[in-house]
Amino acid sequence: MKSVELKNATGALKDYAEQLEQEPIVVTRGGKAIAALVRIQPSDLESFLVSESPVFKQIVRRSRVSYKRGGGLTREQLEERLAGTRGA
């Protein structure tokens, strides 16, 4: 894996993107990683966009709070609920 210090990253984005064919590039500031340039497949793009969605993050936060308050469902409870929605 290649790394480049932010202050030294003076090349064109196109040049860095072309290097991704060989390996990811980690961008550092003061020797600490702050970003990564990685090659992605179309299916990876969808997962990335969903995971960075503010709406999705809010759903996850609410779910975590709800779980901490009341616990979760057992596998059997989940299967019963899902089975009930199939006929609807």
Backbone hydrogen bonds, N-H to C=O, Kabsch-Sander energy under -0.5 kcal/mol:
donor,donor_aa,acceptor,acceptor_aa,energy
2,K,24,P,-1.9
4,V,26,V,-2.6
6,L,28,T,-3.6
8,N,5,E,-1.8
9,A,5,E,-0.7
9,A,6,L,-1.4
10,T,8,N,-2.1
15,D,12,A,-0.7
16,Y,12,A,-1.7
17,A,13,L,-2.9
18,E,14,K,-2.1
19,Q,15,D,-1.2
20,L,16,Y,-0.7
20,L,17,A,-0.9
21,E,18,E,-1.2
22,Q,19,Q,-1.7
23,E,19,Q,-1.5
25,I,37,L,-2.5
26,V,2,K,-2.8
27,V,25,I,-0.5
27,V,35,A,-2.6
28,T,4,V,-2.5
29,R,32,K,-2.5
32,K,29,R,-1.5
34,I,27,V,-3.1
35,A,27,V,-1.5
37,L,25,I,-3.5
38,V,36,A,-0.6
44,D,41,Q,-0.5
45,L,41,Q,-1.8
46,E,42,P,-1.5
47,S,43,S,-1.5
48,F,44,D,-2.5
49,L,45,L,-2.8
50,V,46,E,-2.3
51,S,47,S,-2.5
52,E,48,F,-1.5
53,S,50,V,-1.4
57,K,53,S,-2.5
58,Q,54,P,-2.0
59,I,55,V,-2.1
60,V,56,F,-2.3
61,R,57,K,-2.4
62,R,58,Q,-2.6
63,S,59,I,-2.4
64,R,60,V,-2.4
65,V,61,R,-2.2
66,S,62,R,-2.6
67,Y,63,S,-2.5
68,K,64,R,-2.3
69,R,65,V,-2.0
70,G,66,S,-2.7
71,G,67,Y,-2.6
78,L,74,T,-2.3
79,E,75,R,-2.6
80,E,76,E,-2.3
81,R,77,Q,-2.4
82,L,78,L,-2.7
83,A,79,E,-2.6
84,G,80,E,-1.9
85,T,81,R,-1.1
86,R,82,L,-1.0
87,G,83,A,-0.7
